[in-house]
Amino acid sequence: MRKTLLVAGILFIQQSMAQQKMSPELLWQLGRVGGETVLNDGTVIYGVSRYTLADNKSERNLYAVPLKGGAAKQLTQGAGAESGAQVLPNGRIAYNFKGQLWEMDKDGGNAVQKTNVEGGMQNIRISPKGTHILFSNEVKLEKISGADLHKDLPKSNAQVYTNLNYRHWDTWEDGKYNHVFYASYDPQTGKVGEATDILKGELFDCPQMPFGGAEDFIWSPDGTQIVYVCKKKHGKAYAISTNTDVYSYNIATGKTENLSEGMMGYDIAPAFDNTGKQLLWLSMARDGFEADKNDIILHQAGAKKTVNLTKDWDGTVSAARFSADGKKIFFLAVVKGTEQLFEIPLDKPSIRQITKGQFDVNAFVGQQGNTLVVARADMNHAAELYTVDLKSGALQQLTTVNNNIYDGLQQSKVEERWTKTSDGKDLLSWVIYPPGFDPSKKYPTLLYCQGGPQSPLSQYYSFRWNFQLMAAQGYIVVAPNRRGMPGHGVKWNADISNDWGGQPIRDYLAAIDDISKEAYVDKSRLGAVGASYGGYSVFMLAGVHENRFKSFIAHDGLFDLRSWYGTTEELWFANWDIGAYWDESKAGTYEKFNPINFVNKWNTPIMIVQGGIDFRVGIEQGLQAFQAAQLKGIKSKLVYFPEENHWVLGAQNAIVWQREFFGWLKETL
């Protein structure tokens, strides 16, 4: 009898756990996994960030797990964010913590702060021989503030500009620039010598703003060179160009060489092979086109020979690295709605896809023998580390940070669906169904509109636009790979430029019309949601949907292209995709594809979300849209985040975002 009750109790607990569905609060309990490095003994070092809602902040610590699998061990405990792990010549692990270099044993023992540099350092790297330290810091090079310009007015907070780019992403220009420094380093005492600024007072940034990091500058394997990425343009020239270059700085001579001279687009992500004789980077051909085809450039250091390895491949590369033996290059690329691992043998370049499946391989960690460690995610699972058998492509999960949550969570069925577009092309959409989906029932359905506009809609896992969370609230989600997304050929990727409100919008309508043919879709309860270009898409759809949709949500969307062009900061993007509003040749774009011109047809409830320090899509865009809806008497809501940028990064703000999102849908759909 006791045994029967015990078994029944276990079954009840298992069933209760299996019936749990994703919620905003549960989503923010997930650990966010990021790989660091693979040690020679087969230990994989990785980091895990966790958010505490009550404190509204995150904590990141380092962990270790055997490459062959097994129990993970926490290596660091400090309150902060440990990162940048690397193996030192003495076998210990160095890492960055609170602006200083720390060391610890491989098991996390004997941790000690090695440096004590005033003001701290960012993106710290020790040279291969352990005798020099490389880092970045801000330097003040221009006078911008009223207090700087008028010394007798020290309390002035005025800002004075005579040139672009006066603000970027979420930050006003303050006269400071990111620069790269190196100095001698004593590995015994941790003493750092006098630092040399390799940019020598130039008005340029490295790491690149706004998202560059340690990947923008690296040591050569022999420690004699620093290779770095920089866009050596200033002011208006900076605001209208994507022409970054890859530079090599010689420590002995102090001379700098431009390795990508004549390459006019983005040149980024340099990486050496283990010998230092070969260097690769990613390159786009055209200046001003930030979503151009991304190719792998191979540079032979001795011969000064440069080759484009993927020139004839109809795809775009996300990331690349050399194999451990330097005979191949591994790279990641989006293909048909997933991100996969590929390789190119350097003796006879021919591209082979290594992994296949309904998932994204989205980051490299390291290699040992025939095993590569990567990060993998899908629409039901946040990123974890996996091993890849480089011969077979088989993946094996290595970290299990979030298994305790996912093991008790109802999963969504995710299917690919192909639709014929209005111009006869094949359109891939991801369809995410509610847990426990029953095709005999009818479900409200959301059209998800992706931003970018040329970012992929693959098997990623977002902590805001989370399809698993949306489906768990009872919605079917259809997420089309409309025109403009990589993974379907270079032309498909490029076709959105100068056609924002044309074929891409028709692709969206084709996708929602197609799935609406299914008996389980409640055609009277359709919604459209999206951010950035996705928010623009929602604003456009609100004027052309012909009563298909019952509810809209637009986050940081472009509402009036004229005022947007006048306030956005990365003008290379605006120039390439839209053009200046005073250019008569672009008049058609500003008439046909400007959402504000279709407000007279708005008749559907709409919620508008706007970040207060979003300089990519300025605050006036959301305010104008909300004001228009209110004055037209349309049911509408404005959710304003004064201290959020183009994203919502604060933990408690993210919960507010999700509660308002689903509250609006419940109320209107």
N, C-alpha and C positions, 0 to 999 in steps of 0.2 A: 504494500500500500504506500509506504514512504517512498519507495523507488518510483512508483507510478506518479506520485505527486511531484517528485523531483524532476522527472522527465517532462511532465506537463508544464512545470514552471520554467524550465529551460526553453521549451518550445515557445511559450508565451513571450518570454523576453526576446528571443530571436525574431519572432513575428513582429513584435512591437518595434524593434530596431529596424527591421526591414521595411516597415511602413513609414519611417521618417522621411520627410521631404525637405529639399533644400529651402532655407530661409535666409533673409539678409544677415541675420545675426550669426547663423551657422556658417555662412560663406566667409565671414570675417574671422572665424575661428581657425580657418585653414592656414597651415604653414606655407610660406612662399619659399620655394626651394631654388637655390642658384648654385651651380657648380663652381668650384675654385680651381682645383688641380688634381693630378694623379701622381702619386709618389712612385719612386722606382720599385719599392717593395709591394706595390699593388694596392696601396691605401688610397682611397678617394676622399678628398677634402671638399666639403660643400658647406654652404651657409643656409640657414633657415631664418626667415623674418616672421615674427608674429606680432599681431596688433592687439593692444589692450584698449577696449572701447572706453572703459571708465577713465583711463588716463589720456585717451585720444592720441596715442603715440605707438611707435613700433620698437621692437627689440630684435637684433640680429646676432646670432651666435654661430660659431663654426663647429662642424661635426666631422667625424671620420667613419668610413665603412669599408670593409674589405672588398676589393674588386670582384672577388668570387662570391660575394654575398655573405650575410651574417649580421650580427647585432651592430647597430650604430653606437658610437660613443661621442658624447658632447665634450668638446675640447675647450671652449671658452665660456665664461659665466658673466663677464662684465656687463654693466648696464650701458648700452650703446650699440654700435654697429661695427663688428669686426669684419674685415674684408681684405681682398688683395693678397691671399695666401700664396707664398712661394717658398721653394726649398732653397736653403742657403748652402754654401760650400761645406759648412761644418755639419750638415745633416739636419739642423734644426729648421723649424718653420717660422718664417717671418710673416707678419700681417700688420695691417693698418688699423689703428684704434685711436679715436679721438685726436687725430692729427699727428700722431707719433708712430714710430716703428716699434713693434713689439716682437719678441721671440718666444718660442715655446718648443718643448720636445714634441715628437710625433704623436705622443699620447696625450698632449695637452699639459703635461707637467712642467714645472719650473718656468712658468711664464714670467717674463720680465720686460719692463719698458726699457728700450735701448737708447732712444733719442730723446732729447729735451730741447727741441728747436723752438725759439720764441715765435709765437703766432701760429705754430703748427705747420703741417705740410699736407698736401692732397695728392692722391694717386701715387703713392710711394712705391718705387721699385729699386731693389739692390742689384748692382751689376753682376754679371755671371761669375766674376772672380771674387766678389764680395768686397771690393775696395772702393767702390763709389756708390753714391745714392742719387737717384733720379726722382724728381717730384714736380708738382705744379703748384703755383700760388697766384693770387691776384696781385697786380702791381698798379699803383695809381700813376697815370700818365697824362691825363687831361684835367683841366679845371672846368667843372660843369656847374657846381652849386653856387648860389649867390654868396655864401660865406667864403668860398675859395676865390671868387672873382672880386669880392669887395671885403677886404680884410677888416674894415671898420664896422661890418655888419655880421658878426659871428653867429647871430641867431636866425639869419635868413635861411629859409628852406626852398628858395626859388631855384629853378633849373633853367639853364640857358643853352640853347642849341643853335648851331648854324649849319647843320648837315644831318642827313640820315646816317645811320640807323639809330634813332634816338631812343628806341625801346625795342625789346625782343622777348617774345613769348610771354613772360609775366614780370619782366624786370626793366625798369628805366635805366638808360645808360648813365653811369655815374663817374665815368672817366677811368674806371679800372679795367684791366685786361688780364686774361689768363695767360701766364707765361710758364715755360718749362725751364727748370733749373737742374744742374748737377753739381755735386761736391764730392770731395774725398770723404771716405767713411772708414772709421776704425772699428772692425767687427768685435774687438775685445771690449772696448770702452763705450762704443756707441757714439763717439765724438764725430760731429759733422763739421767739415772744413768750410771755408768761405765759398759760398755758392756762386756759380756762373749762370747768368741769364742768357740762354742760347738765342733768344729773340732780340736781345740787346736794345731794349727800349722801344721796339717797334709797336705801332698801334694795331696789333693783330692778336687774335686769340688762338691759343693751343693749351688745353683741349678746346675743341670747337664749341661755340655756343649754339643752342642752349643745352644740348644733351651729351656733348663729348665727355670722355673720361680717360681712364688709363690706356684704353686701346688706341688713343691718338698719338702716343709716343712710346717707343720701345728701344731696348738695348739691342745692338748686334750681338751675336753669340760670343764674340771675342771681347766685347766691352769697349771697342775703340770708336764706335759710332752710336749716335742717337738718331733714329729715324722717326720723323714726326709728320703730322698732318696739319696744314694751315691754309686758310684762305687769306692770302696777303693782299687784301683790299680793305679800303677804309671808307666810311661815309656812304654816300649814294652808290659808289661802285660796289660796295659790299652788299647793299640792300637789293641790287638787281642781278647779282651773279651767284652761281653755284661753283665757280671754278676754284675748288680746293686743290692743293698739290701735295705730293709726298716729297719731303726733304730729308737729306742726310747731312748730319752735323758731325764733323771730324773733331774729336776731342783734342788730338795732338796739335792740329793746325788752327782750330777755331773756324774753319771754313765750312760754308753751307753749300750743298749742291741740290738743285731741283731735279729729282729723278723723273718726274712726270711732265717735264717741260713740253708744251704744245698740246697736252691733253686738256681739253677745255671745260669738262664737266667736273662732277664730284670725283676725287681720287681719295680713297679712304681705306682704313683697316689694313695697314701694312703688317706683314708677318714673315719672319725668316724661317728657312729650314735650319736644321741643327748645326750645319757646317758654316752658315753665314754666306755661302756662295750664291744662294738663291733667295730672292725676295719676291713676295707677291703682294698685290693690293687689288681692291675693287675699284672699277672705273666706269663712269658714264661719259658718253662722247660729247653731248651737247650742253653748252653753257646755258643756264637758265631753266633747264628741264630737270626738276628734282626727282622725277619718277621715270627717267630714261632707263633703257636696258642696262643692267649692271653686269659688267664683264670681269673676268679674272685676268689680270695682267701679271705675266711672269717676267721678272727682271734678273738677268744673269749679271751679278756684280762685277766680276772680272772683265767680261767682254763688253759690258755696258749694253747688252742686247735686251730688248723688250719685245715680248710677244703677247698678243691677245689670244688666250686659249679658248674662249667661248664666243668668239666673234660670229661664227656661223650657226650657233645654237639658238633655237627659237624660244628663249627663256631668259629669266633675269635671276642673278645670284644674290642670295641673302647674306651668306657668310662663307669664308673659305679658310683652310689651313693646310699645311704640309703634313704628309704622313711622317711617322717617326723616322723612316729611312730616307726621306726626301725624294722618293721615286714616284710619288703620287700626290695629287692634291684632292682633298675631300672638300666638298662644298654642299651647302644647303640651298634649296630653291623650292618655290611654290609650284606645284603642278596639279591642275584640276581640283582645286579646293583643299589640298593638303600640302604640308611642307615636308620634303623628303631629303634623304642623304644620297649624294652622288659622289663619284670619283672620276678623276682624269689621270691615267698613267702618263708620265711625262716622256717616255721613250717613243710612244706612238699615240698621241692624244686622241682618245675616243671616249665619249662620256658613257658611264654605266650608272644606272640607278640602283642603289644598294638596298634601300628600304622601300616597302610598299605597305599601305594600309590606311585605315580611317583614323589618322592621328597626325600630329605635327612633330617632327624632329626639329627643334627650334634653337638649340645651342650646343656648342662643343664644350667638353670639359678636358679630356685628355685621352691618350692612347697608351696601351701596353700590349705589345705583340699584335695579335690578330683581333684585339678587342678595342673598340672605341667607346668612350663614355660620353653620352649625350643627355640633353634634357628632352623629355617627351610629354606632350599634353594632348587632350582631346576635349570635346565639348562637354564631357561628363567628368573630367578629371583635371585638376590643376597640375602643373608641371612637377614631375619627379625625375630622378636620374635613372637612366637605363644603360645597359651595355648592349653594344651591337657587335655581332659576329660579322667581321668584314668580308668573309667569303659568302656566307649564306644570307646575310641581311637579317637574321633572327635577332629579336630584341628580348632582353630579360630585365625585369624591373629590379633596380638596385636599392633605391631608397623607398621607404614606406611611411613617410612623414604623415600622410593624411589618410592612411588605410583605416585608422580607428573611426573616422567619420564616414568614409565612403562605404565601408563594409556594412554599415547599417542604414544606407541611404538608397531609396528607390531611384533607379537610373532612368533616364529618358532614352527612348529609341531615337536614333539619328539616322536619317536616310538621305541619299542623294536623289534628286529629282531633276529630270531633264525636260525643258520646255522649248518649244519653237518660239523665237522672238518675232516681232512684227516684220523684220527684214529677213526672216528665214534662217537665222543662226540657231545653234544649240546653246541653251542657257542652263548652267548648273545652279541649282539651289540646294542648300542644306535645309532639311525639314526636321525640326525637333518636336517630338510629341510629348505630351504630359505623361508622367509616370502612371502606369496602369492604363494606358490608352485603350479605349474601347471603340472600335470603328462603327459600332451601332449607335453611338451617341453623337451629338453635335457639340463642337467646341468653338469658342471665340478664337480668332486667329490674328496674329501680329505679323505684319510685313516689316522686317528689320532692314533698315537702310544704312549701309556701311559708309564710314567717313573716308578720308584720304585726300582726294577722291581715288587715288591709285594705290591704296593699301590693300593687301590680300584679305579675303574672307575665307580663311582656312579653318583647320580644326584647333583654333586657339581657345584658351580659357581666360576670359576676362573677369575681373573682380567687380566690374560695374555693369557692362552690357553682357550679362551672364545668361546664356541661353538655357542652361540647366535650371537656373533660378526662375526664369520666365515660365518655362514649361511646368515647373513644379507648382506654379500658381494656377494651373489649369488652362494654359494657352498653348495652342499650336504656334510654332514660330517658323516662318519661311524666310530664309536668308539667301538672297540671290547673289551670284557672282556676276553682277551686271557689268556692262562695258566699263573699262577702266581698271580692272583688277588683274594683277599678274597671275600667271599659272595657266593661261589659255592662249599663249602666243604673244609676241611683241606688239602686233597690230591691235589686238583686242585691248591690251594694256594702254596703248596710246590713244585709242579712238575717242576717249572722253574729252580730251583737250579741245576747247572751243565748241563743245557740244554738251555742256553740262545739263541743260534742260531738255535735250533732245532724245537721242536713242537710249541713254541710260534710264531716263524716266519711263520710256516705253518698255524697257526691259523689266522694270519693277511692275508695271501694270500687267505685263504678260505673265509674270510669275504669280501674282496674286489671283489673276483671272483663271490661271490653269489649276491651281490647287483648290480654288473655289468650286470647281466641278465635282469635287469629292463630296459624298453624302455626309461625311463627318465634319465638314466645315460649315459653320453657321454664317452664311453670307450676310446676315443682318447684323453681325457683330465682328466686323473687321477693323483693325487699327493699324496705323503706320507710325513707326518710331525710329529715331536716329539722331546722331550727333555730328557736328561739323558739316562736311558735305552731306552726311546723312540727315542733318537738321535742315540744310538747304533743300534736300530732296523732299522732306516732309512739307516744308513751306510751298514748294512747287506743286506737290501732289494735292495740297489743300485747295489749289486753284484749278486743277485739271482733272480731278479724280471722278467727276461725274457721279457723285453720291455713292461710290463704292464703300467708302470708309465711314465709320461712325465716331472715331476718335483719333486724335493725333498727339504725339509728343515730339517736340523739337528741342534739342539741347545744343547750345552754342552754334546755331545754324546761321547761314548767310541769308539775310532777308532782303537787303537792298544792295545790289552789286556796286552801285556808285559810291555810297557812303562806306561800304566795306573796302573798296579799293583805296579810298582816301584815309583809312585808319589802320589797315593791316600793315605788318612790318616786313615780312619776307616777300618783297615785291617781285623777286624772280618767279615765284610761283604764280602770283596774280598776273604778271605780264604774259607768261607762257600759256596759261589756261584760259584767261579772260581778255587781257589787254586793257590799256588805259581807256577810260570812258570818253576822253576827248579825242581819241583816234576815230575818225569818221569810218574807217574800214571795220571797226568793231561795233558800230551802232546797232547792227542786227542782233548781236549777242546780248547787248544791254536791253533790247526790247523783247526779244523772244524768250530769253532765259533768266529774266529777273523776277523773282517771286513777288516783289512789291507790285508789279504790273498786273497781277492776277488776284489781288485782294478783293476786288469787286465780286469774285465768284466764291469767296470763302463763305461756308455755311455750316461748318462742323466744329464741335468742341475741340479746343487745342490747349495743351499745357506747354509752356515755354520755360526752359531752364537756361540760366545765364550766369557765367562766372564773372566776377567783378574785376579780376586782373587777367582776363583773357585778352591778349593783344593780337592774337592771330585772327580772332573773330570778335571785334570790339563790342563793348557793352551796349552800344547804340543799336546793334542788330536785334538783340532780344527785346529791348525796350520798345523799339518801333513796332515789332510784330505784336507784342502784347497790347500796346496802345491801339493798334489797328483793330484787333479782335474785340477789344472792349468797346470801342466807338461804334463798331458794327453790331453790337449787341450779341456777339457770339459768346457762349459759355467758355471761359478761359481762365487760366491760372498762370501766374508768374512765380517761379521758384528761383530766387536770387541768392548766390553764394558770394558774398563780398570779397572773400580772401581765397577763392579758388580760381585756377587758371582755365585752360581749355579742357582740363580734366577735373575730377573731384578726388582729391588725394587724402584729405582728412578722414579718419575712420568714422567719427560721429556724423560728419557731413555726408559721407557715403551712405550711412544707414538712413539719414533723412532723405537723401535722393531716392533710395530704393522704396522707402515707405510712401513717399509722395508719388513715385512712378506707379506703383501697384494700386495705391489708393485712387489715383485718377482713373486708371483703367477699370477698377471695380465700379467706380461711380458713373463712368460714361460708356462702358462697353458691356 
